[in-house]
Amino acid sequence: MITGPRIATHVESTGPPSPRAPPTGRPRMRKSAAVATALIVSSALVFLVSRAVNGPSTAGADVAIDIPAAALTMWYPPVQEFDNGGELLEDGRFDALMAALDEAMTAEETLADPGRSIYPNVQGFIRRIAIPWLSDEQTGRASAYLTSLVDRFPEHERQIRRQISALEYNAPARRTIPSFWVSVQNHAYPGSLYPEDGSFADEHIDRRLAGLHALLELPETLNDLEREAGRMLRNFTQLLQAAEVNDEQADRIIAYFDAVAGRHPELAEMIDEQRRYVEYLLPGRVARNIVGTDLEGVEFSLEDYRGNIVVLVFSGQWCGPCREEYPYHSFALEHYRDDPVVFLGVNSDPDIETMRDAKANGEAPAYRSWWDESTEGPIATDWQVAAWPSIHVLDPEGVIRHTNTRGAGLIMTLDEMLADMRRAESGQAASLEDERFEALPYPDDWSPDGWYFTDEQIDGMLGALDAILGRPETVEDIERNAGPVFADFTARLQTGRISDEQTERVLAWFDAFVEDHPVLAQMVDERRRYMEHLIPGRVARNIVGKDLDGAEFSLEDYRGSVVVLVFSGEWCGPCRDEYPYHRFAMELYKDDPVVFLGVNSDADIETILASKARGEAPDYRAWWDGHGQPDAEGAAADGPIARAWNVRGWPSVFMIDQDGVIRYINKRGGELIQVLDWMVMEVRRAGFEPEGTAG
């Protein structure tokens, strides 16, 4: 016998009633909470996720699934009774549906938890009116009833309005019945189930399996099992694309699938399809091979490209979002031409000449492709492609590492994978910046989770700063040692956003330090200005000076545009490595309010002028800051602008929004493109249209 964790639901009411039959006018029988909850807690029969074979057992542990109590009741007659082929819904059946809707909306379960009950209650109604045709009078009655709910639940008006829109969409006869489980999926699969480190923890898998089991046991699911389960299982495996699944986790998922198939033999075929998906098509699994002919009729296989990072793209000229990816793919093909990176396509255009012509005229990137004849071709079917474009990134061993990474995210992914390969080949464990950060005794969780630092993180960092400055070896020569320590501390603050209250606490700590060490007042004051102007969330300091042609301009001239401010120089190899990304971004966002500005630190202004003339350096406007003492490499990195902006490494990149606020610092390569995508999307959503874009 296979055992596994029990699944419990949090039900705030006295318990959901039994699945109900069509309305007959008789009182409805209600079951006790214990019996109703058993609809979900049937784990001895179904939820079979034991780790006993490959790991520590969790048998007997509860995984709580907080499904709304109203969703545990079958309020409506079976959905199959309403599949009339698109004919007008009989008034008697419509009246019964309206009575059931009212019963659901006035039930104790709903009144105790209206915010989470409205969607599933109304979704059950909409499922039954989707296939039939509703008359204008029926649609008006249903709409009036839903509108009346606004008076009863005014705090949930927005949600009710969405349901009215869904009613209006489904009132004409539709071809498909919408799923019920989507109305409760956020309760089964909360957002916290997405790991940050790229790999699922066992707890994530337990929780996802428990959520799937809860959805499969819903009365609405059991009433329409094959239709609901098929969509549900596909959604479950697609959610697993978010991170890597290890072998033991895959075995547990497959064991659960087998248990479901044993209990519901009618689902065996669709479960077998999802089993293959888990075995071959999730991140962390070796990809299924593809063998076929390219657009020129030459046979080749996916395995021919082992040893390379492979970007496998399912697309077609018919697909607008696919074509939107072409600029990123074309850039990657050029940028990584000397690296072990290969793009391969699976084309779904019905006519092979469509893609041949697109490649010939330069519209589509020129990478090798299989022709799959349609979106339901054999390759797309075998890889269970449900949306276009679909993109799988494979490592040199043929293991899928990322799925559906698009746009700048794909560039960033390739950058990271190539960096990992190079580090592995050289034996280098981490970047110099990572080594510097890890060498000091800051808390393990000092880096912000998301965009903002927590109060606990700021307290921990201040405690670490205090400890470092109190070390005997630091105190022995405090004037020389304190500067780098403070610089490291403020550099960490560039990785996230810090609130005004947190800023005040940090500055108060600085003031207390100066009281004990007045000789360091000037250095600490420099850090204070840094905190006030040069970390994310602060309005950037203005820059006024002359460009390379001698014309004066200022940073504030570009308010209203997203500004990428780049401190660099021709003397700096990492700076030159960024040029292709900058040039690509300037072309990609040429119709958007995006401006690149530079601060050049070459000792001789002719150096950067010659580079721009040769087309090596991107042609964006720049201040020349090479007024400091040049070093052996031709760098004058201590010019007045660099000093005012406290630049300590090259390149340094500040990304400034249209209000002049620093949003991100030191984003490079593909990550720079990714962040620009986000910032440009914000501008577009806000409806921002500049009168003119400078430079």
Stockholm file with secondary structure:
# STOCKHOLM 1.0

chainA/1-695         MITGPRIATHVESTGPPSPRAPPTGRPRMRKSAAVATALIVSSALVFLVSRAVNGPSTAGADVAIDIPAAALTMWYPPVQEFDNGGELLEDGRFDALMAALDEAMTAEETLADPGRSIYPNVQGFIRRIAIPWLSDEQTGRASAYLTSLVDRFPEHERQIRRQISALEYNAPARRTIPSFWVSVQNHAYPGSLYPEDGSFADEHIDRRLAGLHALLELPETLNDLEREAGRMLRNFTQLLQAAEVNDEQADRIIAYFDAVAGRHPELAEMIDEQRRYVEYLLPGRVARNIVGTDLEGVEFSLEDYRGNIVVLVFSGQWCGPCREEYPYHSFALEHYRDDPVVFLGVNSDPDIETMRDAKANGEAPAYRSWWDESTEGPIATDWQVAAWPSIHVLDPEGVIRHTNTRGAGLIMTLDEMLADMRRAESGQAASLEDERFEALPYPDDWSPDGWYFTDEQIDGMLGALDAILGRPETVEDIERNAGPVFADFTARLQTGRISDEQTERVLAWFDAFVEDHPVLAQMVDERRRYMEHLIPGRVARNIVGKDLDGAEFSLEDYRGSVVVLVFSGEWCGPCRDEYPYHRFAMELYKDDPVVFLGVNSDADIETILASKARGEAPDYRAWWDGHGQPDAEGAAADGPIARAWNVRGWPSVFMIDQDGVIRYINKRGGELIQVLDWMVMEVRRAGFEPEGTAG
#=GR chainA/1-695 SS CCCCCEEEECCCSSCCCCCCCSCCSSCCCCCCHHHHHTTTCCTTTSCCCCCTTTSCCCTTCEEEECCCGGGGSCCSSCGGGGCCTTCBCCHHHHHHHHHHHHHHHTSHHHHHSHHHHHHHHHHHHHHHHSSSBCCHHHHHHHHHHHHHHHHHCGGGHHHHHHHHHHHHHHSSCCSSCCCSGGGTHHHHSCGGGSCSSSBCCHHHHHHHHHHHHHHHTSHHHHHTHHHHHHHHHHHHHHHGGGSBCCHHHHHHHHHHHHHHHHHCGGGHHHHHHHHHHHHHSSTTSBCCCCEEEBTTSCEEEGGGGTTSEEEEEEECTTCHHHHHTHHHHHHHHHHTTTTTEEEEEEECCSSHHHHHHHHHTTSSCCCEEEECSSTTSHHHHHTTCCSSSEEEEECTTSBEEEESCCHHHHHHHHHHHHHHHHHHHHTCCSCHHHHHHHTSCCCTTCSCSSSBCCHHHHHHHHHHHHHHHTSHHHHTTHHHHHHHHHHHHHHHHTTSBCCHHHHHHHHHHHHHHHHHCGGGHHHHHHHHHHHHHSSTTSBCCCCEEEBTTSCEEEGGGGTTSEEEEEEECTTCHHHHHTHHHHHHHHHHTTTSSEEEEEEECBSSHHHHHHHHHHTCSCCCEEEECCCSCCCTTSBCTTCHHHHHTTCCSSSEEEEECTTSBEEEESCCHHHHHHHHHHHHHHHHHTTCCCSCCCC
#=GC SS_cons         CCCCCEEEECCCSSCCCCCCCSCCSSCCCCCCHHHHHTTTCCTTTSCCCCCTTTSCCCTTCEEEECCCGGGGSCCSSCGGGGCCTTCBCCHHHHHHHHHHHHHHHTSHHHHHSHHHHHHHHHHHHHHHHSSSBCCHHHHHHHHHHHHHHHHHCGGGHHHHHHHHHHHHHHSSCCSSCCCSGGGTHHHHSCGGGSCSSSBCCHHHHHHHHHHHHHHHTSHHHHHTHHHHHHHHHHHHHHHGGGSBCCHHHHHHHHHHHHHHHHHCGGGHHHHHHHHHHHHHSSTTSBCCCCEEEBTTSCEEEGGGGTTSEEEEEEECTTCHHHHHTHHHHHHHHHHTTTTTEEEEEEECCSSHHHHHHHHHTTSSCCCEEEECSSTTSHHHHHTTCCSSSEEEEECTTSBEEEESCCHHHHHHHHHHHHHHHHHHHHTCCSCHHHHHHHTSCCCTTCSCSSSBCCHHHHHHHHHHHHHHHTSHHHHTTHHHHHHHHHHHHHHHHTTSBCCHHHHHHHHHHHHHHHHHCGGGHHHHHHHHHHHHHSSTTSBCCCCEEEBTTSCEEEGGGGTTSEEEEEEECTTCHHHHHTHHHHHHHHHHTTTSSEEEEEEECBSSHHHHHHHHHHTCSCCCEEEECCCSCCCTTSBCTTCHHHHHTTCCSSSEEEEECTTSBEEEESCCHHHHHHHHHHHHHHHHHTTCCCSCCCC
//
